[in-house]
Amino acid sequence: MAITLEAIHAVEALEEAFAKYGQPQIFNADQGSQFTATAFTEAVLDRRIKSMDGKEAC
């Protein structure tokens, strides 16, 4: 848990989850600044994980 909205903390948690549970086919995140930051979106999309849009569609 971090008290800042820096993307690095979200990316670290994402990496830890992937290591522990594997990589999903589809990922959905809130629209907060840490989840829309380039570092976070690249961490998801570089793995060819589909992203949900705001309409619950890939």
mmCIF file of the N, C-alpha and C atoms, coordinates in Angstrom:
data_MODEL
# 
_entry.id   MODEL 
# 
loop_
_atom_site.group_PDB 
_atom_site.id 
_atom_site.type_symbol 
_atom_site.label_atom_id 
_atom_site.label_alt_id 
_atom_site.label_comp_id 
_atom_site.label_asym_id 
_atom_site.label_entity_id 
_atom_site.label_seq_id 
_atom_site.pdbx_PDB_ins_code 
_atom_site.Cartn_x 
_atom_site.Cartn_y 
_atom_site.Cartn_z 
_atom_site.occupancy 
_atom_site.B_iso_or_equiv 
_atom_site.pdbx_formal_charge 
_atom_site.auth_seq_id 
_atom_site.auth_comp_id 
_atom_site.auth_asym_id 
_atom_site.auth_atom_id 
_atom_site.pdbx_PDB_model_num 
ATOM 1   N N  . MET A 1 1  ? 0.838   -1.163  0.000   1.00 0.00 ? 1  MET A N  1 
ATOM 2   C CA . MET A 1 1  ? 0.000   0.000   0.000   1.00 0.00 ? 1  MET A CA 1 
ATOM 3   C C  . MET A 1 1  ? 0.892   1.237   0.000   1.00 0.00 ? 1  MET A C  1 
ATOM 4   N N  . ALA A 1 2  ? 0.494   2.226   -0.792  1.00 0.00 ? 2  ALA A N  1 
ATOM 5   C CA . ALA A 1 2  ? 1.244   3.476   -0.881  1.00 0.00 ? 2  ALA A CA 1 
ATOM 6   C C  . ALA A 1 2  ? 0.299   4.649   -0.671  1.00 0.00 ? 2  ALA A C  1 
ATOM 7   N N  . ILE A 1 3  ? 0.832   5.721   -0.138  1.00 0.00 ? 3  ILE A N  1 
ATOM 8   C CA . ILE A 1 3  ? -0.014  6.891   0.092   1.00 0.00 ? 3  ILE A CA 1 
ATOM 9   C C  . ILE A 1 3  ? 0.058   7.891   -1.056  1.00 0.00 ? 3  ILE A C  1 
ATOM 10  N N  . THR A 1 4  ? 0.797   7.566   -2.085  1.00 0.00 ? 4  THR A N  1 
ATOM 11  C CA . THR A 1 4  ? 0.878   8.444   -3.251  1.00 0.00 ? 4  THR A CA 1 
ATOM 12  C C  . THR A 1 4  ? 0.174   7.781   -4.428  1.00 0.00 ? 4  THR A C  1 
ATOM 13  N N  . LEU A 1 5  ? -0.090  8.566   -5.437  1.00 0.00 ? 5  LEU A N  1 
ATOM 14  C CA . LEU A 1 5  ? -0.750  8.042   -6.634  1.00 0.00 ? 5  LEU A CA 1 
ATOM 15  C C  . LEU A 1 5  ? 0.240   7.797   -7.762  1.00 0.00 ? 5  LEU A C  1 
ATOM 16  N N  . GLU A 1 6  ? 1.491   7.557   -7.405  1.00 0.00 ? 6  GLU A N  1 
ATOM 17  C CA . GLU A 1 6  ? 2.501   7.291   -8.420  1.00 0.00 ? 6  GLU A CA 1 
ATOM 18  C C  . GLU A 1 6  ? 2.247   5.941   -9.077  1.00 0.00 ? 6  GLU A C  1 
ATOM 19  N N  . ALA A 1 7  ? 2.412   5.894   -10.378 1.00 0.00 ? 7  ALA A N  1 
ATOM 20  C CA . ALA A 1 7  ? 2.154   4.675   -11.139 1.00 0.00 ? 7  ALA A CA 1 
ATOM 21  C C  . ALA A 1 7  ? 3.085   3.534   -10.743 1.00 0.00 ? 7  ALA A C  1 
ATOM 22  N N  . ILE A 1 8  ? 4.293   3.833   -10.309 1.00 0.00 ? 8  ILE A N  1 
ATOM 23  C CA . ILE A 1 8  ? 5.265   2.780   -9.993  1.00 0.00 ? 8  ILE A CA 1 
ATOM 24  C C  . ILE A 1 8  ? 4.727   1.808   -8.951  1.00 0.00 ? 8  ILE A C  1 
ATOM 25  N N  . HIS A 1 9  ? 3.976   2.300   -8.005  1.00 0.00 ? 9  HIS A N  1 
ATOM 26  C CA . HIS A 1 9  ? 3.418   1.421   -6.973  1.00 0.00 ? 9  HIS A CA 1 
ATOM 27  C C  . HIS A 1 9  ? 2.375   0.470   -7.576  1.00 0.00 ? 9  HIS A C  1 
ATOM 28  N N  . ALA A 1 10 ? 1.573   0.988   -8.476  1.00 0.00 ? 10 ALA A N  1 
ATOM 29  C CA . ALA A 1 10 ? 0.570   0.155   -9.143  1.00 0.00 ? 10 ALA A CA 1 
ATOM 30  C C  . ALA A 1 10 ? 1.244   -0.872  -10.046 1.00 0.00 ? 10 ALA A C  1 
ATOM 31  N N  . VAL A 1 11 ? 2.303   -0.473  -10.739 1.00 0.00 ? 11 VAL A N  1 
ATOM 32  C CA . VAL A 1 11 ? 3.039   -1.391  -11.610 1.00 0.00 ? 11 VAL A CA 1 
ATOM 33  C C  . VAL A 1 11 ? 3.684   -2.499  -10.782 1.00 0.00 ? 11 VAL A C  1 
ATOM 34  N N  . GLU A 1 12 ? 4.268   -2.151  -9.651  1.00 0.00 ? 12 GLU A N  1 
ATOM 35  C CA . GLU A 1 12 ? 4.879   -3.161  -8.782  1.00 0.00 ? 12 GLU A CA 1 
ATOM 36  C C  . GLU A 1 12 ? 3.837   -4.164  -8.289  1.00 0.00 ? 12 GLU A C  1 
ATOM 37  N N  . ALA A 1 13 ? 2.667   -3.688  -7.902  1.00 0.00 ? 13 ALA A N  1 
ATOM 38  C CA . ALA A 1 13 ? 1.602   -4.585  -7.458  1.00 0.00 ? 13 ALA A CA 1 
ATOM 39  C C  . ALA A 1 13 ? 1.123   -5.473  -8.603  1.00 0.00 ? 13 ALA A C  1 
ATOM 40  N N  . LEU A 1 14 ? 1.035   -4.903  -9.791  1.00 0.00 ? 14 LEU A N  1 
ATOM 41  C CA . LEU A 1 14 ? 0.640   -5.661  -10.976 1.00 0.00 ? 14 LEU A CA 1 
ATOM 42  C C  . LEU A 1 14 ? 1.632   -6.774  -11.265 1.00 0.00 ? 14 LEU A C  1 
ATOM 43  N N  . GLU A 1 15 ? 2.924   -6.443  -11.242 1.00 0.00 ? 15 GLU A N  1 
ATOM 44  C CA . GLU A 1 15 ? 3.976   -7.431  -11.487 1.00 0.00 ? 15 GLU A CA 1 
ATOM 45  C C  . GLU A 1 15 ? 3.926   -8.554  -10.450 1.00 0.00 ? 15 GLU A C  1 
ATOM 46  N N  . GLU A 1 16 ? 3.711   -8.193  -9.210  1.00 0.00 ? 16 GLU A N  1 
ATOM 47  C CA . GLU A 1 16 ? 3.622   -9.185  -8.142  1.00 0.00 ? 16 GLU A CA 1 
ATOM 48  C C  . GLU A 1 16 ? 2.425   -10.112 -8.359  1.00 0.00 ? 16 GLU A C  1 
ATOM 49  N N  . ALA A 1 17 ? 1.295   -9.539  -8.746  1.00 0.00 ? 17 ALA A N  1 
ATOM 50  C CA . ALA A 1 17 ? 0.104   -10.352 -8.999  1.00 0.00 ? 17 ALA A CA 1 
ATOM 51  C C  . ALA A 1 17 ? 0.319   -11.293 -10.180 1.00 0.00 ? 17 ALA A C  1 
ATOM 52  N N  . PHE A 1 18 ? 0.939   -10.797 -11.261 1.00 0.00 ? 18 PHE A N  1 
ATOM 53  C CA . PHE A 1 18 ? 1.222   -11.655 -12.414 1.00 0.00 ? 18 PHE A CA 1 
ATOM 54  C C  . PHE A 1 18 ? 2.137   -12.799 -12.021 1.00 0.00 ? 18 PHE A C  1 
ATOM 55  N N  . ALA A 1 19 ? 3.150   -12.515 -11.208 1.00 0.00 ? 19 ALA A N  1 
ATOM 56  C CA . ALA A 1 19 ? 4.084   -13.552 -10.774 1.00 0.00 ? 19 ALA A CA 1 
ATOM 57  C C  . ALA A 1 19 ? 3.395   -14.600 -9.916  1.00 0.00 ? 19 ALA A C  1 
ATOM 58  N N  . LYS A 1 20 ? 2.475   -14.157 -9.092  1.00 0.00 ? 20 LYS A N  1 
ATOM 59  C CA . LYS A 1 20 ? 1.812   -15.067 -8.164  1.00 0.00 ? 20 LYS A CA 1 
ATOM 60  C C  . LYS A 1 20 ? 0.649   -15.836 -8.803  1.00 0.00 ? 20 LYS A C  1 
ATOM 61  N N  . TYR A 1 21 ? -0.141  -15.149 -9.649  1.00 0.00 ? 21 TYR A N  1 
ATOM 62  C CA . TYR A 1 21 ? -1.367  -15.745 -10.175 1.00 0.00 ? 21 TYR A CA 1 
ATOM 63  C C  . TYR A 1 21 ? -1.371  -15.983 -11.678 1.00 0.00 ? 21 TYR A C  1 
ATOM 64  N N  . GLY A 1 22 ? -0.339  -15.546 -12.371 1.00 0.00 ? 22 GLY A N  1 
ATOM 65  C CA . GLY A 1 22 ? -0.308  -15.678 -13.820 1.00 0.00 ? 22 GLY A CA 1 
ATOM 66  C C  . GLY A 1 22 ? -0.909  -14.457 -14.494 1.00 0.00 ? 22 GLY A C  1 
ATOM 67  N N  . GLN A 1 23 ? -0.833  -14.469 -15.783 1.00 0.00 ? 23 GLN A N  1 
ATOM 68  C CA . GLN A 1 23 ? -1.270  -13.332 -16.581 1.00 0.00 ? 23 GLN A CA 1 
ATOM 69  C C  . GLN A 1 23 ? -2.696  -13.537 -17.058 1.00 0.00 ? 23 GLN A C  1 
ATOM 70  N N  . PRO A 1 24 ? -3.572  -12.557 -16.906 1.00 0.00 ? 24 PRO A N  1 
ATOM 71  C CA . PRO A 1 24 ? -4.943  -12.699 -17.386 1.00 0.00 ? 24 PRO A CA 1 
ATOM 72  C C  . PRO A 1 24 ? -5.033  -12.428 -18.886 1.00 0.00 ? 24 PRO A C  1 
ATOM 73  N N  . GLN A 1 25 ? -6.144  -12.794 -19.492 1.00 0.00 ? 25 GLN A N  1 
ATOM 74  C CA . GLN A 1 25 ? -6.372  -12.476 -20.900 1.00 0.00 ? 25 GLN A CA 1 
ATOM 75  C C  . GLN A 1 25 ? -6.935  -11.071 -21.048 1.00 0.00 ? 25 GLN A C  1 
ATOM 76  N N  . ILE A 1 26 ? -7.734  -10.662 -20.061 1.00 0.00 ? 26 ILE A N  1 
ATOM 77  C CA . ILE A 1 26 ? -8.380  -9.350  -20.075 1.00 0.00 ? 26 ILE A CA 1 
ATOM 78  C C  . ILE A 1 26 ? -8.135  -8.685  -18.738 1.00 0.00 ? 26 ILE A C  1 
ATOM 79  N N  . PHE A 1 27 ? -7.899  -7.372  -18.757 1.00 0.00 ? 27 PHE A N  1 
ATOM 80  C CA . PHE A 1 27 ? -7.628  -6.636  -17.536 1.00 0.00 ? 27 PHE A CA 1 
ATOM 81  C C  . PHE A 1 27 ? -8.527  -5.409  -17.478 1.00 0.00 ? 27 PHE A C  1 
ATOM 82  N N  . ASN A 1 28 ? -9.051  -5.121  -16.319 1.00 0.00 ? 28 ASN A N  1 
ATOM 83  C CA . ASN A 1 28 ? -9.876  -3.936  -16.135 1.00 0.00 ? 28 ASN A CA 1 
ATOM 84  C C  . ASN A 1 28 ? -9.376  -3.176  -14.917 1.00 0.00 ? 28 ASN A C  1 
ATOM 85  N N  . ALA A 1 29 ? -9.186  -1.887  -15.057 1.00 0.00 ? 29 ALA A N  1 
ATOM 86  C CA . ALA A 1 29 ? -8.727  -1.058  -13.944 1.00 0.00 ? 29 ALA A CA 1 
ATOM 87  C C  . ALA A 1 29 ? -9.568  0.200   -13.855 1.00 0.00 ? 29 ALA A C  1 
ATOM 88  N N  . ASP A 1 30 ? -9.522  0.793   -12.731 1.00 0.00 ? 30 ASP A N  1 
ATOM 89  C CA . ASP A 1 30 ? -10.166 2.074   -12.494 1.00 0.00 ? 30 ASP A CA 1 
ATOM 90  C C  . ASP A 1 30 ? -9.467  3.139   -13.351 1.00 0.00 ? 30 ASP A C  1 
ATOM 91  N N  . GLN A 1 31 ? -10.058 4.272   -13.507 1.00 0.00 ? 31 GLN A N  1 
ATOM 92  C CA . GLN A 1 31 ? -9.503  5.314   -14.362 1.00 0.00 ? 31 GLN A CA 1 
ATOM 93  C C  . GLN A 1 31 ? -8.632  6.319   -13.607 1.00 0.00 ? 31 GLN A C  1 
ATOM 94  N N  . GLY A 1 32 ? -8.163  5.947   -12.425 1.00 0.00 ? 32 GLY A N  1 
ATOM 95  C CA . GLY A 1 32 ? -7.283  6.820   -11.653 1.00 0.00 ? 32 GLY A CA 1 
ATOM 96  C C  . GLY A 1 32 ? -5.982  7.084   -12.382 1.00 0.00 ? 32 GLY A C  1 
ATOM 97  N N  . SER A 1 33 ? -5.314  8.145   -12.004 1.00 0.00 ? 33 SER A N  1 
ATOM 98  C CA . SER A 1 33 ? -4.099  8.558   -12.715 1.00 0.00 ? 33 SER A CA 1 
ATOM 99  C C  . SER A 1 33 ? -3.016  7.493   -12.711 1.00 0.00 ? 33 SER A C  1 
ATOM 100 N N  . GLN A 1 34 ? -2.918  6.707   -11.633 1.00 0.00 ? 34 GLN A N  1 
ATOM 101 C CA . GLN A 1 34 ? -1.888  5.675   -11.600 1.00 0.00 ? 34 GLN A CA 1 
ATOM 102 C C  . GLN A 1 34 ? -2.191  4.544   -12.573 1.00 0.00 ? 34 GLN A C  1 
ATOM 103 N N  . PHE A 1 35 ? -3.458  4.336   -12.910 1.00 0.00 ? 35 PHE A N  1 
ATOM 104 C CA . PHE A 1 35 ? -3.835  3.259   -13.826 1.00 0.00 ? 35 PHE A CA 1 
ATOM 105 C C  . PHE A 1 35 ? -3.899  3.708   -15.282 1.00 0.00 ? 35 PHE A C  1 
ATOM 106 N N  . THR A 1 36 ? -3.883  5.005   -15.526 1.00 0.00 ? 36 THR A N  1 
ATOM 107 C CA . THR A 1 36 ? -3.871  5.511   -16.893 1.00 0.00 ? 36 THR A CA 1 
ATOM 108 C C  . THR A 1 36 ? -2.493  6.038   -17.280 1.00 0.00 ? 36 THR A C  1 
ATOM 109 N N  . ALA A 1 37 ? -1.553  5.962   -16.359 1.00 0.00 ? 37 ALA A N  1 
ATOM 110 C CA . ALA A 1 37 ? -0.180  6.396   -16.642 1.00 0.00 ? 37 ALA A CA 1 
ATOM 111 C C  . ALA A 1 37 ? 0.457   5.476   -17.675 1.00 0.00 ? 37 ALA A C  1 
ATOM 112 N N  . THR A 1 38 ? 1.338   6.025   -18.449 1.00 0.00 ? 38 THR A N  1 
ATOM 113 C CA . THR A 1 38 ? 2.015   5.258   -19.499 1.00 0.00 ? 38 THR A CA 1 
ATOM 114 C C  . THR A 1 38 ? 2.701   4.020   -18.936 1.00 0.00 ? 38 THR A C  1 
ATOM 115 N N  . ALA A 1 39 ? 3.378   4.133   -17.819 1.00 0.00 ? 39 ALA A N  1 
ATOM 116 C CA . ALA A 1 39 ? 4.090   2.988   -17.230 1.00 0.00 ? 39 ALA A CA 1 
ATOM 117 C C  . ALA A 1 39 ? 3.133   1.837   -16.937 1.00 0.00 ? 39 ALA A C  1 
ATOM 118 N N  . PHE A 1 40 ? 1.953   2.149   -16.426 1.00 0.00 ? 40 PHE A N  1 
ATOM 119 C CA . PHE A 1 40 ? 1.002   1.091   -16.081 1.00 0.00 ? 40 PHE A CA 1 
ATOM 120 C C  . PHE A 1 40 ? 0.362   0.497   -17.333 1.00 0.00 ? 40 PHE A C  1 
ATOM 121 N N  . THR A 1 41 ? -0.104  1.351   -18.240 1.00 0.00 ? 41 THR A N  1 
ATOM 122 C CA . THR A 1 41 ? -0.756  0.818   -19.442 1.00 0.00 ? 41 THR A CA 1 
ATOM 123 C C  . THR A 1 41 ? 0.217   0.005   -20.285 1.00 0.00 ? 41 THR A C  1 
ATOM 124 N N  . GLU A 1 42 ? 1.485   0.430   -20.350 1.00 0.00 ? 42 GLU A N  1 
ATOM 125 C CA . GLU A 1 42 ? 2.481   -0.354  -21.089 1.00 0.00 ? 42 GLU A CA 1 
ATOM 126 C C  . GLU A 1 42 ? 2.736   -1.695  -20.417 1.00 0.00 ? 42 GLU A C  1 
ATOM 127 N N  . ALA A 1 43 ? 2.722   -1.742  -19.094 1.00 0.00 ? 43 ALA A N  1 
ATOM 128 C CA . ALA A 1 43 ? 2.934   -2.999  -18.371 1.00 0.00 ? 43 ALA A CA 1 
ATOM 129 C C  . ALA A 1 43 ? 1.842   -4.012  -18.705 1.00 0.00 ? 43 ALA A C  1 
ATOM 130 N N  . VAL A 1 44 ? 0.656   -3.526  -18.993 1.00 0.00 ? 44 VAL A N  1 
ATOM 131 C CA . VAL A 1 44 ? -0.461  -4.407  -19.362 1.00 0.00 ? 44 VAL A CA 1 
ATOM 132 C C  . VAL A 1 44 ? -0.422  -4.715  -20.864 1.00 0.00 ? 44 VAL A C  1 
ATOM 133 N N  . LEU A 1 45 ? -0.397  -3.691  -21.678 1.00 0.00 ? 45 LEU A N  1 
ATOM 134 C CA . LEU A 1 45 ? -0.507  -3.878  -23.123 1.00 0.00 ? 45 LEU A CA 1 
ATOM 135 C C  . LEU A 1 45 ? 0.718   -4.525  -23.751 1.00 0.00 ? 45 LEU A C  1 
ATOM 136 N N  . ASP A 1 46 ? 1.910   -4.334  -23.186 1.00 0.00 ? 46 ASP A N  1 
ATOM 137 C CA . ASP A 1 46 ? 3.113   -4.977  -23.715 1.00 0.00 ? 46 ASP A CA 1 
ATOM 138 C C  . ASP A 1 46 ? 3.039   -6.498  -23.603 1.00 0.00 ? 46 ASP A C  1 
ATOM 139 N N  . ARG A 1 47 ? 2.192   -6.979  -22.729 1.00 0.00 ? 47 ARG A N  1 
ATOM 140 C CA . ARG A 1 47 ? 2.007   -8.429  -22.558 1.00 0.00 ? 47 ARG A CA 1 
ATOM 141 C C  . ARG A 1 47 ? 0.857   -8.956  -23.422 1.00 0.00 ? 47 ARG A C  1 
ATOM 142 N N  . ARG A 1 48 ? 0.334   -8.078  -24.261 1.00 0.00 ? 48 ARG A N  1 
ATOM 143 C CA . ARG A 1 48 ? -0.780  -8.415  -25.162 1.00 0.00 ? 48 ARG A CA 1 
ATOM 144 C C  . ARG A 1 48 ? -2.040  -8.807  -24.385 1.00 0.00 ? 48 ARG A C  1 
ATOM 145 N N  . ILE A 1 49 ? -2.204  -8.207  -23.225 1.00 0.00 ? 49 ILE A N  1 
ATOM 146 C CA . ILE A 1 49 ? -3.421  -8.406  -22.439 1.00 0.00 ? 49 ILE A CA 1 
ATOM 147 C C  . ILE A 1 49 ? -4.439  -7.407  -22.951 1.00 0.00 ? 49 ILE A C  1 
ATOM 148 N N  . LYS A 1 50 ? -5.631  -7.873  -23.239 1.00 0.00 ? 50 LYS A N  1 
ATOM 149 C CA . LYS A 1 50 ? -6.674  -6.972  -23.707 1.00 0.00 ? 50 LYS A CA 1 
ATOM 150 C C  . LYS A 1 50 ? -7.159  -6.122  -22.541 1.00 0.00 ? 50 LYS A C  1 
ATOM 151 N N  . SER A 1 51 ? -7.498  -4.894  -22.862 1.00 0.00 ? 51 SER A N  1 
ATOM 152 C CA . SER A 1 51 ? -7.962  -3.966  -21.846 1.00 0.00 ? 51 SER A CA 1 
ATOM 153 C C  . SER A 1 51 ? -9.442  -3.712  -22.028 1.00 0.00 ? 51 SER A C  1 
ATOM 154 N N  . MET A 1 52 ? -10.165 -3.639  -20.923 1.00 0.00 ? 52 MET A N  1 
ATOM 155 C CA . MET A 1 52 ? -11.575 -3.315  -20.971 1.00 0.00 ? 52 MET A CA 1 
ATOM 156 C C  . MET A 1 52 ? -11.727 -1.821  -21.227 1.00 0.00 ? 52 MET A C  1 
ATOM 157 N N  . ASP A 1 53 ? -12.730 -1.453  -22.034 1.00 0.00 ? 53 ASP A N  1 
ATOM 158 C CA . ASP A 1 53 ? -13.020 -0.028  -22.170 1.00 0.00 ? 53 ASP A CA 1 
ATOM 159 C C  . ASP A 1 53 ? -14.109 0.331   -21.160 1.00 0.00 ? 53 ASP A C  1 
ATOM 160 N N  . GLY A 1 54 ? -14.556 1.520   -21.144 1.00 0.00 ? 54 GLY A N  1 
ATOM 161 C CA . GLY A 1 54 ? -15.563 1.957   -20.180 1.00 0.00 ? 54 GLY A CA 1 
ATOM 162 C C  . GLY A 1 54 ? -16.923 1.343   -20.388 1.00 0.00 ? 54 GLY A C  1 
ATOM 163 N N  . LYS A 1 55 ? -17.092 0.589   -21.457 1.00 0.00 ? 55 LYS A N  1 
ATOM 164 C CA . LYS A 1 55 ? -18.390 -0.025  -21.765 1.00 0.00 ? 55 LYS A CA 1 
ATOM 165 C C  . LYS A 1 55 ? -18.377 -1.530  -21.532 1.00 0.00 ? 55 LYS A C  1 
ATOM 166 N N  . GLU A 1 56 ? -17.411 -1.994  -20.765 1.00 0.00 ? 56 GLU A N  1 
ATOM 167 C CA . GLU A 1 56 ? -17.263 -3.415  -20.454 1.00 0.00 ? 56 GLU A CA 1 
ATOM 168 C C  . GLU A 1 56 ? -17.035 -4.276  -21.689 1.00 0.00 ? 56 GLU A C  1 
ATOM 169 N N  . ALA A 1 57 ? -16.286 -3.738  -22.643 1.00 0.00 ? 57 ALA A N  1 
ATOM 170 C CA . ALA A 1 57 ? -15.950 -4.491  -23.844 1.00 0.00 ? 57 ALA A CA 1 
ATOM 171 C C  . ALA A 1 57 ? -14.441 -4.413  -24.049 1.00 0.00 ? 57 ALA A C  1 
ATOM 172 N N  . CYS A 1 58 ? -13.881 -5.444  -24.651 1.00 0.00 ? 58 CYS A N  1 
ATOM 173 C CA . CYS A 1 58 ? -12.435 -5.455  -24.908 1.00 0.00 ? 58 CYS A CA 1 
ATOM 174 C C  . CYS A 1 58 ? -12.104 -4.547  -26.058 1.00 0.00 ? 58 CYS A C  1 
# 
